[in-house]
Amino acid sequence: MLNKIINYSLNNKLFVLLGAVLLIVGGLFTVQKMDVDVFPDLTAPTVAVMTDAHGMSAEEVERLVTFHIETSVNGATNVRRVRSASMQGYSFVWVEFDWGADIFKARQVVSEKMVTLGSVLPEGIVPVLAPQSSIMGEILFIGLKSDSTSQMELRTLAEWVVKPAILATGGVSQVTIIGGDYKQYQLLADPQKMDFLGVSMNELAQAGRSFSANSSGGVVRDFGNEYMIRGMARSNDLEELGNTHIKTVNNRPVVVSDVAEVVIGSAVKYGYASENAEPAVIIAVSKQPNINTLKVTENIEKNLGEIGKSLPRDVVMNTRIFRQADFIESSVRNVGSAMLEGALFVVVILFLFLASFRTTIISIVAIPLSLFGTVIVLHFLGMNINTMTLGGMTIAIGSLVDDAIIDVENVYKRLRQNHRKPREERRPVFDIVLNASIEIRASILNATLIIMVAFIPLFFLTGMEGRMLKPLGVAFIVALFMSLIVAMTVTPLMCKLLLSNEKYLDKNKADSWLTVRLTSLYEKSLEWVLRNKKKVLYPTIGLFLVSVGLFFTMGRSFLPEFNEGALVITAVTKPGVS
C-alpha cells in the first residue's frame, strides 16, 4: 500500500504538486476563518439560577429559597453537581451538567423544575435563569467618565444608549453596569402633613406604584365600528406626578404633592466604580460560550465607535480598561513566535548538517505543508486556534521534518552512490528514488506511530483536564500524520526533481566538513564509552536517581500562571462597612 503511494506520487508530479499548492492555499484561507482563543472551551454545561429574596436574611434565604431550588434540581437528568450561595436578599444556585450535555436542553430541564416551586417558595419570590455565559466570559470593560456630565447622566447613557447597542451585537451574553447614580423618581414624604391628612405610608407607596401608568378602557362599538379606549396617564413631568390621587378626605382629594415632594434623585449606592481614581461608570461585557472573542470584541468596538459620535463631547469612553482580546492576541503571538523560531532553528541545523540548499528546502517544505494540513483537519473537527493546538503543533515541528530528512538523506546518498558508478552501470533515477524511499519507509512509519502512541493517554483524560489537553494531543498527532503523508508523496517527488541533476551530483560527491568532523568525533566517543562502561553507567544511574528525587520535590500546578497585564485587588472589610 505505502509502496504504491510512493510509486503513484513519482509518476504523477503535476497532481502531487497541485495538491501541495491547494493545501497551502486552503490552509491560509482556513487560518483566517478559524476562531482564536487562549484556551479550548472549558465551560461545563452550567445553568445559573438567580433569585431576589426581597431583603431576607442569609439564613432565611438558605432555608426558604436556596434549599428548595437545590432539592428540585438535584435529581434532574445528567446533573453532576449543584452549588449554591446565599446572602442577604439574594440566592444563587449553579447547576452543572455532564460534559457534552446540550446546554439548551439543560436550561429547559432547569426551567421546568423552577415552575414546580411556585407553591413552596415565599410569595412574590420567582427564580430566574441567568444568561448563558462562559468560564472566561468577561471579555471587555468599558469606562465612561466626564468632567461636567453628572454621574446620573453617565449611568443613564450607559443604561439606555451603550448597553442596548452592545446587547445587539451577536455573541454577547450579558452586560453589567457598575457605578454611577441610578436615576429614580423619589417621593420625599413629610410626616407632619401625612399625619394631618391621615395618609399612611402604605397609601403613599401604593400611589407611587400606580402613578404614571397607561390603562385600557375596553372597546366602544358604534355603528359596526370598534374603538379602543386607552387611559393615557404616563408622564415624566414632576408636577403631573405630584397630582396623583391618593385618597379623598372630607370630600377633598388628597394628592401626592400634598404630603410629599416629588424629585428626581439617585438610588442608594451599593457599589462604586472609578477609572484612574476618578468617578466613572464601568460596563462589563460577557460573551456566550463557543463564540470567537476577537470577532465579538471587534464588532462591539465598531458599534461603540458609532455610538461615541452621539455622546456629549465631554464624555470620554475608554475600551482599554480590560480587554481579553489583548491577552489572546499576545498569547497566540508568543506561541506563534516560538513556532517560527523553532522552524528557523530547524532550517539552520538542517543546512549545517546537510550542507545543501536543495536538500534543506525539500526537508523544510514538510513543515508548512504539515501545519496547513493540520489546521484544515482541526477546522473540520470543530476546533479553534488556541495555545493548546498551537502548542501541539509547536512540539511537533521537530518531528515534522524527521520523516522528510530520513527520506531525503537516504535518497541523496543512493543518488550519489549511483552517480559514482560508470555510466553504463547506472540505474534510472526513478528506480533509485523509489527504492531508496521504500527502503526506509517501514522505519519511518514505525517511528511515527510510536511517537503517536505516546500521546494516546491524553485522550483518556476526563473533565477539565481532558478538555484542556486533548486538543494538544489531537494537534500533535494530526501534524505527525500529515508529515507522514508529505514524506510519502511530496518529498520523494521533490528529491527526483531537485537532486537528480548530474551537475549538482558532481558538485556534491562528498559529505560536508561538519558531517565528517562530527562523525569522527562520534566514533571516538563511542569507542571510549565502550571501553569505559562503568565510568558511564554509574554516573548515569546516579543522575537518574537524583532527577527522580528532584521530581517529587517540585511544586505542582495544573496550569502555569498567566499574566493578563491586569492587577486585581480584593479588600475584605468588617461586616456593615459600606
C-alpha positions in Angstrom: 0.0 0.0 0.0 2.7 2.5 1.0 4.9 1.5 -1.9 2.0 2.1 -4.3 1.5 5.6 -2.8 5.2 6.5 -3.4 5.1 5.0 -6.9 2.0 6.9 -7.8 3.5 10.2 -6.5 6.6 9.8 -8.6 4.5 9.1 -11.7 2.0 11.9 -11.2 4.1 15.0 -10.4 1.5 17.6 -11.6 -1.2 16.0 -9.4 1.0 15.9 -6.3 2.4 19.5 -6.8 -1.1 20.8 -7.4 -2.3 19.1 -4.3 0.5 20.7 -2.3 -0.3 24.2 -3.6 -4.0 23.7 -2.9 -3.1 22.5 0.7 -1.2 25.7 1.3 -3.9 27.9 -0.2 -6.6 26.1 1.7 -4.6 26.3 5.0 -4.1 30.1 4.6 -7.8 30.5 3.9 -8.8 28.3 6.9 -6.5 30.1 9.3 -8.2 33.4 8.6 -11.7 31.8 9.2 -10.9 29.9 12.4 -11.8 31.2 15.8 -8.9 32.2 18.1 -8.9 32.0 21.9 -6.5 31.5 24.7 -7.7 28.0 25.7 -10.1 25.4 24.4 -13.7 25.9 25.7 -13.5 24.8 29.3 -17.1 25.7 30.2 -19.0 22.8 31.6 -22.7 23.0 30.7 -23.9 25.1 33.7 -27.2 26.8 34.4 -27.3 29.6 37.0 -30.5 30.3 38.9 -30.8 33.7 40.5 -33.5 34.7 43.0 -34.3 38.1 44.5 -35.3 37.3 48.1 -36.6 40.8 48.9 -34.3 41.6 51.8 -34.4 38.3 53.7 -31.5 37.4 55.9 -28.9 35.0 54.7 -30.3 32.2 56.9 -33.8 32.7 55.7 -32.6 32.8 52.1 -30.8 29.5 52.6 -33.7 27.8 54.4 -36.7 29.2 52.5 -35.3 29.7 48.9 -32.0 28.0 48.2 -32.8 24.7 49.8 -36.0 24.2 47.7 -34.2 25.1 44.5 -31.4 22.7 45.2 -33.8 19.9 46.1 -35.7 20.4 42.9 -32.7 20.2 40.5 -30.6 17.6 42.3 -32.4 14.7 40.6 -32.6 16.2 37.1 -31.2 14.2 34.2 -27.4 14.5 33.7 -26.9 16.8 36.7 -23.4 16.1 38.2 -23.1 18.8 40.8 -25.2 21.6 42.4 -23.5 24.6 44.1 -25.2 27.5 45.8 -24.5 30.8 47.6 -27.0 32.5 49.9 -26.6 36.1 51.0 -28.9 38.8 52.3 -31.7 39.3 49.8 -30.2 37.0 47.1 -29.8 33.3 46.3 -27.5 31.9 43.6 -27.6 28.2 42.5 -25.3 26.8 39.9 -26.5 23.5 38.3 -23.6 21.7 36.5 -24.4 19.0 33.9 -22.3 16.3 32.5 -19.7 17.2 29.9 -21.2 17.1 26.4 -24.8 17.8 27.6 -26.8 20.2 25.4 -26.9 23.5 27.2 -30.2 24.4 25.7 -31.8 21.1 26.9 -30.2 21.7 30.3 -31.7 25.1 30.6 -35.1 23.7 29.6 -34.8 21.0 32.3 -34.0 23.5 35.0 -36.7 25.9 33.8 -39.3 23.1 34.1 -38.1 22.4 37.6 -38.5 26.1 38.6 -42.1 26.0 37.5 -42.9 23.4 40.2 -41.6 25.7 43.0 -44.4 28.2 43.0 -46.2 26.5 45.9 -43.2 26.1 48.2 -41.4 29.4 47.8 -42.4 32.6 49.7 -45.0 34.7 48.0 -43.6 37.1 45.3 -40.2 35.3 45.0 -39.6 34.0 41.5 -36.3 32.2 40.5 -34.9 33.3 37.1 -32.3 31.7 34.9 -29.1 33.8 34.4 -28.0 34.5 30.8 -25.8 31.7 29.3 -22.1 32.6 29.7 -18.6 31.2 29.6 -16.0 30.4 32.2 -13.8 33.1 30.6 -16.9 35.1 29.7 -15.8 38.6 30.7 -14.2 40.0 27.6 -14.4 43.7 27.9 -14.6 46.5 30.5 -15.7 49.9 29.2 -15.3 53.1 31.2 -17.5 56.3 30.9 -16.3 59.4 32.7 -16.8 63.1 32.3 -15.7 66.4 33.9 -19.1 68.1 33.6 -21.8 65.5 32.9 -23.2 64.1 36.2 -22.8 60.5 37.3 -26.5 60.2 37.0 -26.5 61.2 33.3 -23.5 58.9 32.7 -25.4 56.0 34.2 -28.5 56.8 32.1 -26.3 56.9 29.0 -24.9 53.6 29.9 -28.3 52.0 30.6 -30.2 53.4 27.6 -27.6 54.1 24.9 -24.5 52.0 25.3 -26.0 48.8 26.8 -28.6 48.2 24.1 -26.0 48.7 21.4 -23.7 46.1 23.0 -26.5 43.6 23.5 -27.5 44.0 19.9 -24.0 42.7 18.9 -24.1 38.9 18.2 -22.4 36.7 20.7 -22.9 38.9 23.8 -24.4 37.2 26.8 -24.7 39.8 29.4 -23.9 43.5 30.1 -23.4 44.6 33.7 -23.2 48.3 34.7 -21.2 49.3 37.8 -21.0 52.7 39.4 -22.8 56.0 38.6 -26.0 57.2 40.2 -29.1 55.2 39.3 -31.9 57.6 38.3 -35.1 57.5 40.3 -38.4 59.4 40.8 -38.5 59.8 44.5 -41.2 60.7 47.0 -39.8 62.7 49.9 -42.6 62.2 52.5 -43.5 64.9 55.1 -44.6 63.0 58.2 -46.4 66.0 59.7 -48.5 66.6 56.6 -49.2 62.9 56.3 -50.4 62.8 59.9 -52.6 65.9 59.4 -54.3 64.5 56.3 -54.5 60.9 57.7 -52.3 59.4 54.9 -50.4 56.3 55.8 -47.1 55.3 54.3 -48.7 52.3 52.6 -51.2 54.5 50.9 -48.4 56.8 49.7 -46.4 53.9 48.5 -49.4 52.5 46.6 -49.9 55.8 44.9 -46.3 55.9 43.9 -46.6 52.4 42.4 -49.7 53.3 40.4 -48.9 56.7 39.1 -47.7 57.4 35.5 -49.3 54.3 34.0 -51.4 53.9 31.0 -54.5 51.7 31.2 -57.0 50.1 28.9 -60.7 51.1 28.9 -62.0 48.3 26.7 -63.9 48.8 23.4 -66.7 51.0 22.3 -68.9 49.7 19.5 -70.7 52.3 17.3 -72.5 51.6 14.1 -70.5 48.5 13.4 -67.2 50.0 14.3 -65.0 49.3 17.3 -63.0 51.9 19.0 -60.2 51.1 21.5 -60.2 53.2 24.7 -56.9 53.9 26.4 -56.2 55.9 29.5 -53.1 58.0 28.7 -51.6 58.8 32.1 -47.9 58.1 31.6 -45.8 61.1 32.3 -42.3 62.2 33.4 -43.3 65.7 34.5 -42.8 66.1 38.2 -45.8 68.4 38.6 -48.1 65.9 36.9 -46.7 63.1 39.0 -47.3 65.2 42.1 -51.0 65.5 41.2 -51.5 61.7 41.5 -54.6 61.0 43.6 -54.0 59.2 46.9 -57.4 59.3 48.7 -60.3 61.6 49.5 -60.6 63.2 52.9 -63.7 65.3 53.8 -64.8 65.3 50.1 -61.4 66.7 49.2 -58.9 64.8 47.0 -55.5 64.3 48.6 -52.7 64.2 46.0 -49.1 63.2 46.4 -47.8 66.8 46.4 -49.9 67.5 49.5 -47.9 65.1 51.6 -44.6 64.6 49.8 -42.2 66.3 47.4 -41.6 64.6 44.0 -38.0 64.9 42.9 -35.5 63.1 40.6 -32.7 61.6 42.7 -30.2 58.8 42.8 -30.9 55.4 44.3 -29.0 54.2 47.4 -25.5 53.1 46.3 -24.4 49.6 46.9 -21.3 49.9 44.7 -18.8 52.3 43.4 -16.7 52.5 40.2 -13.7 54.6 39.2 -11.2 54.9 36.4 -7.7 56.2 37.3 -9.0 57.2 40.7 -11.8 59.3 39.1 -15.5 58.5 39.5 -16.8 56.6 36.4 -19.3 54.2 35.1 -17.9 50.8 34.2 -19.6 48.5 31.8 -18.6 44.8 32.0 -19.4 42.7 28.8 -19.7 38.9 28.9 -19.8 36.7 25.9 -21.7 33.5 25.1 -19.8 30.1 25.1 -18.2 28.9 21.8 -18.0 32.4 20.5 -14.9 34.0 18.9 -13.7 36.5 21.4 -11.7 38.5 18.9 -14.6 38.8 16.5 -17.1 39.8 19.2 -14.7 42.4 20.6 -14.1 43.8 17.2 -17.9 44.1 16.5 -18.5 45.7 19.9 -15.8 48.3 19.4 -17.1 49.1 15.9 -20.6 49.7 17.4 -19.1 51.8 20.2 -17.3 53.9 17.7 -20.6 54.8 16.1 -22.2 55.5 19.5 -19.3 57.7 20.6 -20.2 60.2 17.9 -23.6 60.8 19.6 -22.4 61.1 23.2 -21.8 64.5 24.8 -18.5 66.0 23.9 -17.2 65.9 27.5 -17.9 62.2 27.9 -14.8 60.0 27.4 -15.3 56.3 26.5 -12.4 54.0 27.3 -12.5 50.4 25.9 -9.0 49.5 27.1 -9.6 49.1 30.9 -9.7 45.4 30.4 -9.7 43.7 27.0 -9.3 40.0 26.9 -8.6 40.1 23.2 -5.2 41.7 24.0 -4.3 38.7 26.2 -5.4 36.3 23.5 -3.5 38.1 20.7 -0.4 38.3 22.9 -0.6 34.6 23.9 -1.2 33.4 20.3 1.5 35.8 19.1 4.0 34.4 21.6 3.3 30.8 20.7 3.4 31.6 17.0 6.8 33.3 17.6 8.0 30.2 19.4 6.8 28.1 16.4 8.6 30.4 13.9 11.8 30.4 15.9 11.7 26.7 16.2 11.2 26.3 12.4 14.1 28.7 11.7 16.3 26.8 14.1 15.5 23.6 12.3 16.4 25.2 9.0 19.8 26.3 10.3 20.6 22.9 11.7 19.5 21.2 8.6 21.6 23.4 6.4 24.7 22.9 8.6 24.4 19.1 8.5 23.1 18.6 5.0 25.4 21.3 3.5 23.0 21.5 0.6 20.4 24.2 -0.2 18.3 21.8 -2.2 18.1 19.1 0.4 17.3 21.7 3.1 14.5 23.1 1.0 13.0 19.6 0.4 13.1 18.9 4.1 11.7 22.2 5.2 8.7 22.0 2.8 7.3 19.4 5.1 6.8 22.0 7.9 4.3 24.3 6.2 2.5 21.5 4.3 2.0 19.5 7.5 1.0 22.6 9.6 -1.5 23.8 7.0 -2.9 20.3 6.6 -3.3 20.1 10.4 -5.1 23.5 10.5 -7.6 22.2 7.9 -8.3 19.0 9.8 -8.7 20.9 13.1 -11.2 23.2 11.4 -13.3 20.2 10.2 -13.1 18.7 13.7 -14.7 21.9 15.1 -11.6 23.0 17.0 -10.2 26.5 17.2 -6.7 28.1 17.3 -5.6 28.4 20.9 -2.4 27.9 23.0 -3.1 24.1 23.2 -3.5 23.4 19.5 -0.6 25.8 18.7 1.4 24.1 21.4 0.8 20.7 19.9 1.9 21.9 16.5 5.0 23.6 18.0 6.0 20.4 19.8 5.6 18.5 16.6 7.8 20.8 14.5 11.0 18.9 15.3 9.2 15.6 14.4 7.6 17.0 11.3 10.9 17.1 9.4 12.2 13.8 10.7 10.3 11.7 8.1 11.4 14.1 5.3 15.0 14.2 6.5 15.4 10.5 6.7 13.9 10.1 3.2 15.9 12.9 1.7 19.2 11.8 3.2 18.7 8.2 2.0 17.7 9.2 -1.5 20.5 11.7 -1.7 23.0 9.0 -0.6 21.7 6.5 -3.1 21.8 9.0 -5.9 25.4 9.9 -5.2 26.3 6.2 -5.0 24.7 5.6 -8.3 26.4 8.6 -9.8 29.8 7.3 -8.8 29.3 4.2 -10.9 30.3 4.0 -14.6 27.6 5.5 -16.8 26.7 2.1 -18.3 26.1 0.6 -14.8 23.9 3.4 -13.5 20.3 2.7 -12.8 17.4 5.1 -13.8 16.8 7.9 -11.4 13.2 6.9 -10.9 14.2 3.4 -9.7 16.8 4.9 -7.3 14.4 7.3 -5.7 11.6 4.7 -5.5 13.8 2.0 -4.0 15.5 4.5 -1.6 12.1 5.7 -0.3 10.7 2.2 0.1 13.9 1.1 1.8 13.3 3.3 4.9 9.6 3.5 4.7 8.9 0.9 7.4 11.4 2.6 9.8 9.7 6.0 9.3 6.2 4.5 9.8 7.2 2.7 12.9 9.0 5.7 14.4 6.0 8.0 13.7 3.5 5.5 15.1 5.5 5.1 18.3 5.5 8.8 18.9 1.8 9.0 18.2 1.1 6.2 20.7 2.9 8.2 23.4 0.2 10.8 23.2 -2.8 8.5 23.2 -3.2 8.5 27.0 -4.2 12.2 26.7 -7.5 11.1 25.1 -8.4 9.1 28.2 -8.4 12.1 30.5 -11.8 13.3 31.6 -13.3 16.5 33.0 -11.4 19.8 32.9 -8.0 18.0 32.3 -9.4 16.2 29.2 -10.9 19.4 27.8 -7.6 21.2 28.2 -5.1 18.6 26.9 -7.0 16.7 24.3 -6.7 19.5 21.7 -2.9 19.4 22.2 -2.8 15.7 21.6 -5.1 16.0 18.5 -3.0 18.7 17.0 0.3 16.8 17.6 -1.0 13.5 16.2 -2.6 15.1 13.2 0.5 17.1 12.4 2.6 13.9 12.6 0.2 12.1 10.3 0.3 14.9 7.8 4.1 14.9 7.8 4.0 11.1 7.1 1.7 11.7 4.1 4.0 14.5 2.9 7.1 12.3 3.3 5.4 9.6 1.1 4.2 11.9 -1.6 5.8 15.4 -1.9 9.3 14.5 -0.6 10.2 11.7 -3.0 8.9 13.7 -5.9 11.0 16.8 -4.9 14.0 14.5 -4.5 13.5 13.3 -8.0 13.1 16.8 -9.4 15.8 18.6 -7.5 18.5 16.0 -6.6 18.9 14.0 -9.8 20.7 16.6 -11.9 24.2 15.3 -12.9 25.9 18.7 -12.5 24.5 19.0 -9.0 25.7 15.5 -8.0 29.2 16.2 -9.4 29.5 19.2 -7.1 28.2 17.3 -4.0 30.0 14.0 -4.2 31.4 14.1 -0.6 29.8 14.8 2.7 30.1 18.2 4.3 33.1 19.0 6.5 30.8 19.3 9.6 29.3 15.9 9.0 32.8 14.4 8.6 34.1 16.1 11.7 31.1 15.1 13.8 31.1 11.5 12.5 34.8 11.2 13.5 34.1 12.7 16.9 31.2 10.3 17.5 33.3 7.3 16.6 35.9 8.3 19.1 33.3 9.0 21.8 31.7 5.6 21.1 34.9 3.8 21.4 35.7 5.5 24.7 32.3 4.7 26.1 32.5 1.0 25.1 36.0 0.8 26.8 34.8 2.6 30.0 31.4 1.1 30.7 31.4 1.6 34.4 32.5 5.2 34.2 29.5 5.9 32.0 26.9 3.6 33.6 27.3 4.6 37.3 27.1 8.4 36.8 24.1 7.8 34.5 22.2 5.8 37.2 23.2 8.4 39.8 21.8 11.3 37.7 18.6 9.4 37.1 18.1 8.8 40.8 18.8 12.5 41.6 16.3 13.6 38.9 13.6 11.2 40.3 14.2 12.7 43.8 14.0 16.3 42.4 10.8 15.4 40.6 9.0 14.6 43.9 10.2 17.9 45.5 8.9 20.1 42.7 5.7 22.1 43.0 2.6 21.0 41.2 0.1 23.1 39.3 -2.5 22.2 36.6 -1.7 25.4 34.7 1.1 27.9 34.8 0.4 31.4 36.0 -0.9 33.7 33.3 -0.3 37.4 33.2 -3.1 39.3 31.6 -1.4 42.7 32.3 -4.2 43.5 34.9 -3.9 43.8 38.6 -6.9 42.6 40.7 -7.0 43.8 44.3 -9.6 42.3 46.7 -10.3 44.1 50.0 -12.1 42.4 52.9 -13.7 44.7 55.5 -15.7 44.3 58.6 -19.5 43.5 58.3 -21.6 46.6 57.8 -18.8 48.7 56.1 -20.3 50.5 53.1 
